[in-house]
Amino acid sequence: MVQVVLPSILAAQADGRQRFDVEATTVGEALRALPVADLLVNERGEWRRHLNVFVDDRNARELGGPACPLAGVREVLIVAMLYGG
C-alpha cells in the first residue's frame, strides 16, 4: 500500500481529500486508482504535462515515469505546475 498526496487544487475535485491509500505496483497504477485519474493521466496512460510526480522525494519521471515501481515506496506526491509570467 502506498499513500498518494494530491495538491489542494486537485483535492477540490476529490471531495476535498488530499490523501489516498492505494494498492498499486507502479506509479501509473496508483494514479489511475484515484477518483481524479482523468485529470492526471491521458487516454494513452501518459501523465498530463502540468504535473510533477515524486516518489519518496525523487522525481518519478527520472525513475521510469508511469512504469516506476512502488516496491518499498511510502508516498507518491503529485505537484501541479503553475504557468504564467
PyMOL Python script that loads the backbone (N, CA, C, O; Angstrom):
from pymol import cmd

cmd.read_pdbstr("""\
ATOM      1  N   MET A   1       0.842  -1.170   0.000  1.00  0.00           N
ATOM      2  CA  MET A   1       0.000   0.000   0.000  1.00  0.00           C
ATOM      3  C   MET A   1       0.889   1.234   0.000  1.00  0.00           C
ATOM      4  O   MET A   1       1.909   1.285   0.687  1.00  0.00           O
ATOM      5  N   VAL A   2       0.483   2.226  -0.783  1.00  0.00           N
ATOM      6  CA  VAL A   2       1.226   3.486  -0.876  1.00  0.00           C
ATOM      7  C   VAL A   2       0.237   4.634  -0.700  1.00  0.00           C
ATOM      8  O   VAL A   2      -0.925   4.529  -1.092  1.00  0.00           O
ATOM      9  N   GLN A   3       0.702   5.716  -0.117  1.00  0.00           N
ATOM     10  CA  GLN A   3      -0.145   6.888   0.054  1.00  0.00           C
ATOM     11  C   GLN A   3       0.147   7.875  -1.070  1.00  0.00           C
ATOM     12  O   GLN A   3       1.298   8.227  -1.327  1.00  0.00           O
ATOM     13  N   VAL A   4      -0.924   8.315  -1.738  1.00  0.00           N
ATOM     14  CA  VAL A   4      -0.806   9.302  -2.803  1.00  0.00           C
ATOM     15  C   VAL A   4      -1.354  10.615  -2.264  1.00  0.00           C
ATOM     16  O   VAL A   4      -2.445  10.664  -1.697  1.00  0.00           O
ATOM     17  N   VAL A   5      -0.576  11.683  -2.452  1.00  0.00           N
ATOM     18  CA  VAL A   5      -0.950  13.007  -1.949  1.00  0.00           C
ATOM     19  C   VAL A   5      -1.208  13.933  -3.132  1.00  0.00           C
ATOM     20  O   VAL A   5      -0.352  14.120  -3.996  1.00  0.00           O
ATOM     21  N   LEU A   6      -2.404  14.503  -3.148  1.00  0.00           N
ATOM     22  CA  LEU A   6      -2.799  15.429  -4.203  1.00  0.00           C
ATOM     23  C   LEU A   6      -2.566  16.873  -3.784  1.00  0.00           C
ATOM     24  O   LEU A   6      -2.627  17.188  -2.596  1.00  0.00           O
ATOM     25  N   PRO A   7      -2.300  17.754  -4.745  1.00  0.00           N
ATOM     26  CA  PRO A   7      -2.251  19.182  -4.411  1.00  0.00           C
ATOM     27  C   PRO A   7      -3.665  19.670  -4.116  1.00  0.00           C
ATOM     28  O   PRO A   7      -4.639  19.073  -4.575  1.00  0.00           O
ATOM     29  N   SER A   8      -3.778  20.733  -3.368  1.00  0.00           N
ATOM     30  CA  SER A   8      -5.102  21.219  -2.961  1.00  0.00           C
ATOM     31  C   SER A   8      -6.002  21.543  -4.139  1.00  0.00           C
ATOM     32  O   SER A   8      -7.217  21.366  -4.048  1.00  0.00           O
ATOM     33  N   ILE A   9      -5.439  22.009  -5.235  1.00  0.00           N
ATOM     34  CA  ILE A   9      -6.266  22.340  -6.394  1.00  0.00           C
ATOM     35  C   ILE A   9      -6.957  21.102  -6.967  1.00  0.00           C
ATOM     36  O   ILE A   9      -8.070  21.202  -7.482  1.00  0.00           O
ATOM     37  N   LEU A  10      -6.318  19.949  -6.885  1.00  0.00           N
ATOM     38  CA  LEU A  10      -6.937  18.710  -7.347  1.00  0.00           C
ATOM     39  C   LEU A  10      -7.793  18.068  -6.267  1.00  0.00           C
ATOM     40  O   LEU A  10      -8.762  17.375  -6.575  1.00  0.00           O
ATOM     41  N   ALA A  11      -7.448  18.289  -5.017  1.00  0.00           N
ATOM     42  CA  ALA A  11      -8.245  17.735  -3.918  1.00  0.00           C
ATOM     43  C   ALA A  11      -9.666  18.284  -3.961  1.00  0.00           C
ATOM     44  O   ALA A  11     -10.611  17.604  -3.561  1.00  0.00           O
ATOM     45  N   ALA A  12      -9.814  19.497  -4.439  1.00  0.00           N
ATOM     46  CA  ALA A  12     -11.146  20.081  -4.558  1.00  0.00           C
ATOM     47  C   ALA A  12     -12.032  19.247  -5.474  1.00  0.00           C
ATOM     48  O   ALA A  12     -13.253  19.240  -5.318  1.00  0.00           O
ATOM     49  N   GLN A  13     -11.430  18.547  -6.424  1.00  0.00           N
ATOM     50  CA  GLN A  13     -12.178  17.681  -7.341  1.00  0.00           C
ATOM     51  C   GLN A  13     -12.374  16.276  -6.766  1.00  0.00           C
ATOM     52  O   GLN A  13     -13.052  15.447  -7.373  1.00  0.00           O
ATOM     53  N   ALA A  14     -11.789  16.009  -5.608  1.00  0.00           N
ATOM     54  CA  ALA A  14     -11.876  14.688  -4.962  1.00  0.00           C
ATOM     55  C   ALA A  14     -12.550  14.819  -3.598  1.00  0.00           C
ATOM     56  O   ALA A  14     -12.098  14.240  -2.610  1.00  0.00           O
ATOM     57  N   ASP A  15     -13.634  15.586  -3.560  1.00  0.00           N
ATOM     58  CA  ASP A  15     -14.398  15.810  -2.325  1.00  0.00           C
ATOM     59  C   ASP A  15     -13.539  16.366  -1.196  1.00  0.00           C
ATOM     60  O   ASP A  15     -13.808  16.110  -0.022  1.00  0.00           O
ATOM     61  N   GLY A  16     -12.506  17.126  -1.549  1.00  0.00           N
ATOM     62  CA  GLY A  16     -11.657  17.770  -0.553  1.00  0.00           C
ATOM     63  C   GLY A  16     -10.564  16.895   0.023  1.00  0.00           C
ATOM     64  O   GLY A  16      -9.761  17.357   0.834  1.00  0.00           O
ATOM     65  N   ARG A  17     -10.521  15.640  -0.384  1.00  0.00           N
ATOM     66  CA  ARG A  17      -9.483  14.733   0.132  1.00  0.00           C
ATOM     67  C   ARG A  17      -8.160  14.960  -0.579  1.00  0.00           C
ATOM     68  O   ARG A  17      -8.113  15.108  -1.801  1.00  0.00           O
ATOM     69  N   GLN A  18      -7.087  14.986   0.199  1.00  0.00           N
ATOM     70  CA  GLN A  18      -5.753  15.130  -0.375  1.00  0.00           C
ATOM     71  C   GLN A  18      -4.945  13.845  -0.309  1.00  0.00           C
ATOM     72  O   GLN A  18      -3.993  13.685  -1.072  1.00  0.00           O
ATOM     73  N   ARG A  19      -5.294  12.933   0.576  1.00  0.00           N
ATOM     74  CA  ARG A  19      -4.501  11.708   0.765  1.00  0.00           C
ATOM     75  C   ARG A  19      -5.339  10.465   0.484  1.00  0.00           C
ATOM     76  O   ARG A  19      -6.475  10.339   0.941  1.00  0.00           O
ATOM     77  N   PHE A  20      -4.748   9.560  -0.276  1.00  0.00           N
ATOM     78  CA  PHE A  20      -5.412   8.314  -0.624  1.00  0.00           C
ATOM     79  C   PHE A  20      -4.429   7.164  -0.453  1.00  0.00           C
ATOM     80  O   PHE A  20      -3.293   7.244  -0.922  1.00  0.00           O
ATOM     81  N   ASP A  21      -4.850   6.107   0.207  1.00  0.00           N
ATOM     82  CA  ASP A  21      -4.059   4.885   0.299  1.00  0.00           C
ATOM     83  C   ASP A  21      -4.520   3.963  -0.817  1.00  0.00           C
ATOM     84  O   ASP A  21      -5.701   3.628  -0.900  1.00  0.00           O
ATOM     85  N   VAL A  22      -3.586   3.549  -1.681  1.00  0.00           N
ATOM     86  CA  VAL A  22      -3.943   2.699  -2.817  1.00  0.00           C
ATOM     87  C   VAL A  22      -3.019   1.495  -2.895  1.00  0.00           C
ATOM     88  O   VAL A  22      -1.868   1.537  -2.461  1.00  0.00           O
ATOM     89  N   GLU A  23      -3.543   0.443  -3.449  1.00  0.00           N
ATOM     90  CA  GLU A  23      -2.752  -0.754  -3.745  1.00  0.00           C
ATOM     91  C   GLU A  23      -2.335  -0.646  -5.202  1.00  0.00           C
ATOM     92  O   GLU A  23      -3.187  -0.621  -6.089  1.00  0.00           O
ATOM     93  N   ALA A  24      -1.045  -0.584  -5.457  1.00  0.00           N
ATOM     94  CA  ALA A  24      -0.541  -0.473  -6.821  1.00  0.00           C
ATOM     95  C   ALA A  24       0.905  -0.923  -6.852  1.00  0.00           C
ATOM     96  O   ALA A  24       1.617  -0.837  -5.852  1.00  0.00           O
ATOM     97  N   THR A  25       1.334  -1.406  -8.017  1.00  0.00           N
ATOM     98  CA  THR A  25       2.728  -1.825  -8.169  1.00  0.00           C
ATOM     99  C   THR A  25       3.563  -0.804  -8.931  1.00  0.00           C
ATOM    100  O   THR A  25       4.792  -0.844  -8.882  1.00  0.00           O
ATOM    101  N   THR A  26       2.892   0.121  -9.642  1.00  0.00           N
ATOM    102  CA  THR A  26       3.605   1.168 -10.370  1.00  0.00           C
ATOM    103  C   THR A  26       2.939   2.518 -10.089  1.00  0.00           C
ATOM    104  O   THR A  26       1.807   2.581  -9.610  1.00  0.00           O
ATOM    105  N   VAL A  27       3.657   3.577 -10.393  1.00  0.00           N
ATOM    106  CA  VAL A  27       3.096   4.918 -10.215  1.00  0.00           C
ATOM    107  C   VAL A  27       1.876   5.093 -11.110  1.00  0.00           C
ATOM    108  O   VAL A  27       0.873   5.665 -10.683  1.00  0.00           O
ATOM    109  N   GLY A  28       1.950   4.612 -12.334  1.00  0.00           N
ATOM    110  CA  GLY A  28       0.814   4.725 -13.251  1.00  0.00           C
ATOM    111  C   GLY A  28      -0.439   4.078 -12.690  1.00  0.00           C
ATOM    112  O   GLY A  28      -1.524   4.653 -12.778  1.00  0.00           O
ATOM    113  N   GLU A  29      -0.308   2.891 -12.117  1.00  0.00           N
ATOM    114  CA  GLU A  29      -1.456   2.205 -11.498  1.00  0.00           C
ATOM    115  C   GLU A  29      -2.000   3.020 -10.335  1.00  0.00           C
ATOM    116  O   GLU A  29      -3.215   3.120 -10.160  1.00  0.00           O
ATOM    117  N   ALA A  30      -1.120   3.596  -9.547  1.00  0.00           N
ATOM    118  CA  ALA A  30      -1.547   4.379  -8.389  1.00  0.00           C
ATOM    119  C   ALA A  30      -2.363   5.592  -8.833  1.00  0.00           C
ATOM    120  O   ALA A  30      -3.396   5.900  -8.239  1.00  0.00           O
ATOM    121  N   LEU A  31      -1.900   6.274  -9.875  1.00  0.00           N
ATOM    122  CA  LEU A  31      -2.631   7.451 -10.344  1.00  0.00           C
ATOM    123  C   LEU A  31      -3.979   7.070 -10.947  1.00  0.00           C
ATOM    124  O   LEU A  31      -4.967   7.781 -10.765  1.00  0.00           O
ATOM    125  N   ARG A  32      -4.019   5.953 -11.662  1.00  0.00           N
ATOM    126  CA  ARG A  32      -5.287   5.514 -12.259  1.00  0.00           C
ATOM    127  C   ARG A  32      -6.293   5.049 -11.211  1.00  0.00           C
ATOM    128  O   ARG A  32      -7.486   4.961 -11.502  1.00  0.00           O
ATOM    129  N   ALA A  33      -5.834   4.749 -10.001  1.00  0.00           N
ATOM    130  CA  ALA A  33      -6.733   4.296  -8.934  1.00  0.00           C
ATOM    131  C   ALA A  33      -7.422   5.457  -8.211  1.00  0.00           C
ATOM    132  O   ALA A  33      -8.305   5.237  -7.382  1.00  0.00           O
ATOM    133  N   LEU A  34      -7.023   6.676  -8.521  1.00  0.00           N
ATOM    134  CA  LEU A  34      -7.578   7.840  -7.831  1.00  0.00           C
ATOM    135  C   LEU A  34      -8.881   8.314  -8.471  1.00  0.00           C
ATOM    136  O   LEU A  34      -9.096   8.098  -9.664  1.00  0.00           O
ATOM    137  N   PRO A  35      -9.752   8.957  -7.692  1.00  0.00           N
ATOM    138  CA  PRO A  35     -11.013   9.452  -8.261  1.00  0.00           C
ATOM    139  C   PRO A  35     -10.826  10.600  -9.257  1.00  0.00           C
ATOM    140  O   PRO A  35     -11.768  10.950  -9.967  1.00  0.00           O
ATOM    141  N   VAL A  36      -9.653  11.179  -9.322  1.00  0.00           N
ATOM    142  CA  VAL A  36      -9.365  12.264 -10.270  1.00  0.00           C
ATOM    143  C   VAL A  36      -8.403  11.789 -11.368  1.00  0.00           C
ATOM    144  O   VAL A  36      -7.683  12.596 -11.955  1.00  0.00           O
ATOM    145  N   ALA A  37      -8.395  10.496 -11.638  1.00  0.00           N
ATOM    146  CA  ALA A  37      -7.454   9.921 -12.596  1.00  0.00           C
ATOM    147  C   ALA A  37      -7.510  10.605 -13.951  1.00  0.00           C
ATOM    148  O   ALA A  37      -6.470  10.798 -14.582  1.00  0.00           O
ATOM    149  N   ASP A  38      -8.692  10.976 -14.413  1.00  0.00           N
ATOM    150  CA  ASP A  38      -8.806  11.603 -15.730  1.00  0.00           C
ATOM    151  C   ASP A  38      -8.131  12.977 -15.777  1.00  0.00           C
ATOM    152  O   ASP A  38      -7.807  13.466 -16.859  1.00  0.00           O
ATOM    153  N   LEU A  39      -7.918  13.593 -14.635  1.00  0.00           N
ATOM    154  CA  LEU A  39      -7.200  14.872 -14.581  1.00  0.00           C
ATOM    155  C   LEU A  39      -5.687  14.676 -14.528  1.00  0.00           C
ATOM    156  O   LEU A  39      -4.927  15.622 -14.731  1.00  0.00           O
ATOM    157  N   LEU A  40      -5.255  13.449 -14.255  1.00  0.00           N
ATOM    158  CA  LEU A  40      -3.833  13.153 -14.081  1.00  0.00           C
ATOM    159  C   LEU A  40      -3.212  12.433 -15.267  1.00  0.00           C
ATOM    160  O   LEU A  40      -2.047  12.653 -15.600  1.00  0.00           O
ATOM    161  N   VAL A  41      -4.000  11.572 -15.901  1.00  0.00           N
ATOM    162  CA  VAL A  41      -3.490  10.670 -16.935  1.00  0.00           C
ATOM    163  C   VAL A  41      -4.339  10.815 -18.190  1.00  0.00           C
ATOM    164  O   VAL A  41      -5.565  10.883 -18.105  1.00  0.00           O
ATOM    165  N   ASN A  42      -3.693  10.864 -19.361  1.00  0.00           N
ATOM    166  CA  ASN A  42      -4.455  10.957 -20.607  1.00  0.00           C
ATOM    167  C   ASN A  42      -4.887   9.571 -21.093  1.00  0.00           C
ATOM    168  O   ASN A  42      -4.660   8.568 -20.416  1.00  0.00           O
ATOM    169  N   GLU A  43      -5.509   9.528 -22.270  1.00  0.00           N
ATOM    170  CA  GLU A  43      -6.039   8.270 -22.821  1.00  0.00           C
ATOM    171  C   GLU A  43      -4.958   7.235 -23.090  1.00  0.00           C
ATOM    172  O   GLU A  43      -5.235   6.036 -23.101  1.00  0.00           O
ATOM    173  N   ARG A  44      -3.729   7.688 -23.307  1.00  0.00           N
ATOM    174  CA  ARG A  44      -2.609   6.775 -23.594  1.00  0.00           C
ATOM    175  C   ARG A  44      -1.866   6.333 -22.334  1.00  0.00           C
ATOM    176  O   ARG A  44      -0.870   5.613 -22.410  1.00  0.00           O
ATOM    177  N   GLY A  45      -2.360   6.773 -21.178  1.00  0.00           N
ATOM    178  CA  GLY A  45      -1.717   6.402 -19.926  1.00  0.00           C
ATOM    179  C   GLY A  45      -0.548   7.291 -19.553  1.00  0.00           C
ATOM    180  O   GLY A  45       0.180   6.994 -18.606  1.00  0.00           O
ATOM    181  N   GLU A  46      -0.357   8.386 -20.291  1.00  0.00           N
ATOM    182  CA  GLU A  46       0.737   9.311 -20.016  1.00  0.00           C
ATOM    183  C   GLU A  46       0.263  10.388 -19.042  1.00  0.00           C
ATOM    184  O   GLU A  46      -0.905  10.775 -19.040  1.00  0.00           O
ATOM    185  N   TRP A  47       1.188  10.859 -18.220  1.00  0.00           N
ATOM    186  CA  TRP A  47       0.849  11.937 -17.290  1.00  0.00           C
ATOM    187  C   TRP A  47       0.581  13.205 -18.064  1.00  0.00           C
ATOM    188  O   TRP A  47       1.195  13.461 -19.100  1.00  0.00           O
ATOM    189  N   ARG A  48      -0.318  13.973 -17.566  1.00  0.00           N
ATOM    190  CA  ARG A  48      -0.585  15.281 -18.163  1.00  0.00           C
ATOM    191  C   ARG A  48       0.643  16.167 -17.927  1.00  0.00           C
ATOM    192  O   ARG A  48       1.320  16.046 -16.906  1.00  0.00           O
ATOM    193  N   ARG A  49       0.915  17.045 -18.871  1.00  0.00           N
ATOM    194  CA  ARG A  49       2.154  17.833 -18.846  1.00  0.00           C
ATOM    195  C   ARG A  49       2.265  18.773 -17.656  1.00  0.00           C
ATOM    196  O   ARG A  49       3.376  19.144 -17.277  1.00  0.00           O
ATOM    197  N   HIS A  50       1.168  19.160 -17.065  1.00  0.00           N
ATOM    198  CA  HIS A  50       1.211  20.123 -15.964  1.00  0.00           C
ATOM    199  C   HIS A  50       1.499  19.488 -14.607  1.00  0.00           C
ATOM    200  O   HIS A  50       1.397  20.155 -13.577  1.00  0.00           O
ATOM    201  N   LEU A  51       1.857  18.208 -14.599  1.00  0.00           N
ATOM    202  CA  LEU A  51       2.103  17.505 -13.335  1.00  0.00           C
ATOM    203  C   LEU A  51       3.566  17.136 -13.150  1.00  0.00           C
ATOM    204  O   LEU A  51       4.268  16.794 -14.101  1.00  0.00           O
ATOM    205  N   ASN A  52       3.998  17.212 -11.927  1.00  0.00           N
ATOM    206  CA  ASN A  52       5.245  16.587 -11.499  1.00  0.00           C
ATOM    207  C   ASN A  52       4.848  15.546 -10.465  1.00  0.00           C
ATOM    208  O   ASN A  52       3.988  15.792  -9.619  1.00  0.00           O
ATOM    209  N   VAL A  53       5.471  14.396 -10.539  1.00  0.00           N
ATOM    210  CA  VAL A  53       5.169  13.311  -9.617  1.00  0.00           C
ATOM    211  C   VAL A  53       6.465  12.909  -8.924  1.00  0.00           C
ATOM    212  O   VAL A  53       7.489  12.680  -9.568  1.00  0.00           O
ATOM    213  N   PHE A  54       6.397  12.831  -7.610  1.00  0.00           N
ATOM    214  CA  PHE A  54       7.570  12.462  -6.822  1.00  0.00           C
ATOM    215  C   PHE A  54       7.290  11.187  -6.047  1.00  0.00           C
ATOM    216  O   PHE A  54       6.207  10.998  -5.494  1.00  0.00           O
ATOM    217  N   VAL A  55       8.285  10.322  -6.020  1.00  0.00           N
ATOM    218  CA  VAL A  55       8.207   9.041  -5.321  1.00  0.00           C
ATOM    219  C   VAL A  55       9.221   9.110  -4.188  1.00  0.00           C
ATOM    220  O   VAL A  55      10.430   9.068  -4.418  1.00  0.00           O
ATOM    221  N   ASP A  56       8.714   9.218  -2.959  1.00  0.00           N
ATOM    222  CA  ASP A  56       9.611   9.391  -1.812  1.00  0.00           C
ATOM    223  C   ASP A  56      10.683  10.445  -2.105  1.00  0.00           C
ATOM    224  O   ASP A  56      11.875  10.182  -1.947  1.00  0.00           O
ATOM    225  N   ASP A  57      10.260  11.629  -2.528  1.00  0.00           N
ATOM    226  CA  ASP A  57      11.117  12.792  -2.770  1.00  0.00           C
ATOM    227  C   ASP A  57      12.009  12.703  -4.007  1.00  0.00           C
ATOM    228  O   ASP A  57      12.891  13.544  -4.187  1.00  0.00           O
ATOM    229  N   ARG A  58      11.798  11.708  -4.857  1.00  0.00           N
ATOM    230  CA  ARG A  58      12.570  11.615  -6.097  1.00  0.00           C
ATOM    231  C   ARG A  58      11.631  11.794  -7.271  1.00  0.00           C
ATOM    232  O   ARG A  58      10.508  11.291  -7.251  1.00  0.00           O
ATOM    233  N   ASN A  59      12.077  12.506  -8.295  1.00  0.00           N
ATOM    234  CA  ASN A  59      11.255  12.763  -9.466  1.00  0.00           C
ATOM    235  C   ASN A  59      10.967  11.452 -10.190  1.00  0.00           C
ATOM    236  O   ASN A  59      11.884  10.781 -10.664  1.00  0.00           O
ATOM    237  N   ALA A  60       9.702  11.095 -10.272  1.00  0.00           N
ATOM    238  CA  ALA A  60       9.314   9.820 -10.873  1.00  0.00           C
ATOM    239  C   ALA A  60       9.607   9.766 -12.363  1.00  0.00           C
ATOM    240  O   ALA A  60       9.785   8.678 -12.911  1.00  0.00           O
ATOM    241  N   ARG A  61       9.664  10.917 -13.036  1.00  0.00           N
ATOM    242  CA  ARG A  61       9.995  10.914 -14.474  1.00  0.00           C
ATOM    243  C   ARG A  61      11.405  10.346 -14.686  1.00  0.00           C
ATOM    244  O   ARG A  61      11.669   9.705 -15.703  1.00  0.00           O
ATOM    245  N   GLU A  62      12.289  10.577 -13.748  1.00  0.00           N
ATOM    246  CA  GLU A  62      13.658  10.074 -13.841  1.00  0.00           C
ATOM    247  C   GLU A  62      13.762   8.613 -13.417  1.00  0.00           C
ATOM    248  O   GLU A  62      14.807   7.989 -13.599  1.00  0.00           O
ATOM    249  N   LEU A  63      12.698   8.068 -12.857  1.00  0.00           N
ATOM    250  CA  LEU A  63      12.692   6.690 -12.349  1.00  0.00           C
ATOM    251  C   LEU A  63      11.848   5.758 -13.206  1.00  0.00           C
ATOM    252  O   LEU A  63      11.549   4.635 -12.799  1.00  0.00           O
ATOM    253  N   GLY A  64      11.462   6.223 -14.398  1.00  0.00           N
ATOM    254  CA  GLY A  64      10.685   5.365 -15.290  1.00  0.00           C
ATOM    255  C   GLY A  64       9.281   5.864 -15.568  1.00  0.00           C
ATOM    256  O   GLY A  64       8.508   5.183 -16.242  1.00  0.00           O
ATOM    257  N   GLY A  65       8.938   7.028 -15.069  1.00  0.00           N
ATOM    258  CA  GLY A  65       7.611   7.593 -15.333  1.00  0.00           C
ATOM    259  C   GLY A  65       6.504   6.709 -14.790  1.00  0.00           C
ATOM    260  O   GLY A  65       6.619   6.199 -13.676  1.00  0.00           O
ATOM    261  N   PRO A  66       5.428   6.514 -15.553  1.00  0.00           N
ATOM    262  CA  PRO A  66       4.312   5.700 -15.081  1.00  0.00           C
ATOM    263  C   PRO A  66       4.703   4.262 -14.729  1.00  0.00           C
ATOM    264  O   PRO A  66       4.037   3.615 -13.921  1.00  0.00           O
ATOM    265  N   ALA A  67       5.773   3.771 -15.332  1.00  0.00           N
ATOM    266  CA  ALA A  67       6.218   2.403 -15.052  1.00  0.00           C
ATOM    267  C   ALA A  67       7.078   2.299 -13.799  1.00  0.00           C
ATOM    268  O   ALA A  67       7.491   1.201 -13.425  1.00  0.00           O
ATOM    269  N   CYS A  68       7.351   3.416 -13.150  1.00  0.00           N
ATOM    270  CA  CYS A  68       8.182   3.426 -11.948  1.00  0.00           C
ATOM    271  C   CYS A  68       7.601   2.487 -10.895  1.00  0.00           C
ATOM    272  O   CYS A  68       6.447   2.652 -10.501  1.00  0.00           O
ATOM    273  N   PRO A  69       8.373   1.508 -10.430  1.00  0.00           N
ATOM    274  CA  PRO A  69       7.861   0.567  -9.429  1.00  0.00           C
ATOM    275  C   PRO A  69       7.686   1.217  -8.061  1.00  0.00           C
ATOM    276  O   PRO A  69       8.393   2.159  -7.703  1.00  0.00           O
ATOM    277  N   LEU A  70       6.736   0.696  -7.318  1.00  0.00           N
ATOM    278  CA  LEU A  70       6.436   1.243  -5.995  1.00  0.00           C
ATOM    279  C   LEU A  70       6.867   0.339  -4.845  1.00  0.00           C
ATOM    280  O   LEU A  70       6.519   0.603  -3.694  1.00  0.00           O
ATOM    281  N   ALA A  71       7.613  -0.713  -5.132  1.00  0.00           N
ATOM    282  CA  ALA A  71       8.074  -1.607  -4.067  1.00  0.00           C
ATOM    283  C   ALA A  71       8.902  -0.815  -3.061  1.00  0.00           C
ATOM    284  O   ALA A  71       9.895  -0.189  -3.432  1.00  0.00           O
ATOM    285  N   GLY A  72       8.506  -0.839  -1.806  1.00  0.00           N
ATOM    286  CA  GLY A  72       9.222  -0.147  -0.750  1.00  0.00           C
ATOM    287  C   GLY A  72       8.941   1.348  -0.663  1.00  0.00           C
ATOM    288  O   GLY A  72       9.501   2.028   0.197  1.00  0.00           O
ATOM    289  N   VAL A  73       8.098   1.863  -1.525  1.00  0.00           N
ATOM    290  CA  VAL A  73       7.775   3.294  -1.532  1.00  0.00           C
ATOM    291  C   VAL A  73       6.656   3.574  -0.537  1.00  0.00           C
ATOM    292  O   VAL A  73       5.705   2.801  -0.427  1.00  0.00           O
ATOM    293  N   ARG A  74       6.774   4.677   0.180  1.00  0.00           N
ATOM    294  CA  ARG A  74       5.743   5.051   1.150  1.00  0.00           C
ATOM    295  C   ARG A  74       4.801   6.115   0.630  1.00  0.00           C
ATOM    296  O   ARG A  74       3.616   6.118   0.966  1.00  0.00           O
ATOM    297  N   GLU A  75       5.328   7.040  -0.207  1.00  0.00           N
ATOM    298  CA  GLU A  75       4.494   8.167  -0.613  1.00  0.00           C
ATOM    299  C   GLU A  75       4.738   8.567  -2.059  1.00  0.00           C
ATOM    300  O   GLU A  75       5.872   8.599  -2.536  1.00  0.00           O
ATOM    301  N   VAL A  76       3.646   8.870  -2.739  1.00  0.00           N
ATOM    302  CA  VAL A  76       3.679   9.452  -4.077  1.00  0.00           C
ATOM    303  C   VAL A  76       3.061  10.830  -3.948  1.00  0.00           C
ATOM    304  O   VAL A  76       1.910  10.964  -3.534  1.00  0.00           O
ATOM    305  N   LEU A  77       3.820  11.848  -4.298  1.00  0.00           N
ATOM    306  CA  LEU A  77       3.362  13.229  -4.171  1.00  0.00           C
ATOM    307  C   LEU A  77       3.150  13.801  -5.562  1.00  0.00           C
ATOM    308  O   LEU A  77       4.044  13.744  -6.406  1.00  0.00           O
ATOM    309  N   ILE A  78       1.970  14.351  -5.801  1.00  0.00           N
ATOM    310  CA  ILE A  78       1.658  14.974  -7.075  1.00  0.00           C
ATOM    311  C   ILE A  78       1.698  16.484  -6.876  1.00  0.00           C
ATOM    312  O   ILE A  78       1.074  17.025  -5.964  1.00  0.00           O
ATOM    313  N   VAL A  79       2.443  17.146  -7.749  1.00  0.00           N
ATOM    314  CA  VAL A  79       2.585  18.597  -7.685  1.00  0.00           C
ATOM    315  C   VAL A  79       2.122  19.176  -9.012  1.00  0.00           C
ATOM    316  O   VAL A  79       2.621  18.800 -10.072  1.00  0.00           O
ATOM    317  N   ALA A  80       1.167  20.093  -8.946  1.00  0.00           N
ATOM    318  CA  ALA A  80       0.700  20.765 -10.158  1.00  0.00           C
ATOM    319  C   ALA A  80       1.626  21.941 -10.453  1.00  0.00           C
ATOM    320  O   ALA A  80       1.885  22.772  -9.582  1.00  0.00           O
ATOM    321  N   MET A  81       2.117  22.004 -11.677  1.00  0.00           N
ATOM    322  CA  MET A  81       2.989  23.114 -12.064  1.00  0.00           C
ATOM    323  C   MET A  81       2.138  24.331 -12.369  1.00  0.00           C
ATOM    324  O   MET A  81       1.021  24.215 -12.872  1.00  0.00           O
ATOM    325  N   LEU A  82       2.672  25.477 -12.064  1.00  0.00           N
ATOM    326  CA  LEU A  82       1.989  26.737 -12.350  1.00  0.00           C
ATOM    327  C   LEU A  82       2.698  27.428 -13.501  1.00  0.00           C
ATOM    328  O   LEU A  82       3.927  27.455 -13.566  1.00  0.00           O
ATOM    329  N   TYR A  83       1.923  27.976 -14.392  1.00  0.00           N
ATOM    330  CA  TYR A  83       2.471  28.703 -15.529  1.00  0.00           C
ATOM    331  C   TYR A  83       2.041  30.153 -15.440  1.00  0.00           C
ATOM    332  O   TYR A  83       1.040  30.485 -14.805  1.00  0.00           O
ATOM    333  N   GLY A  84       2.788  30.978 -16.063  1.00  0.00           N
ATOM    334  CA  GLY A  84       2.398  32.385 -16.098  1.00  0.00           C
ATOM    335  C   GLY A  84       3.623  33.270 -16.130  1.00  0.00           C
ATOM    336  O   GLY A  84       4.759  32.804 -16.220  1.00  0.00           O
ATOM    337  N   GLY A  85       3.366  34.513 -16.057  1.00  0.00           N
ATOM    338  CA  GLY A  85       4.501  35.408 -16.107  1.00  0.00           C
ATOM    339  C   GLY A  85       4.190  36.729 -15.465  1.00  0.00           C
ATOM    340  O   GLY A  85       5.047  37.612 -15.421  1.00  0.00           O
TER     341      GLY A  85
END
""", "prot")
cmd.dss("prot")
cmd.show_as("cartoon", "prot")
cmd.util.cbc("prot")
cmd.orient("prot")
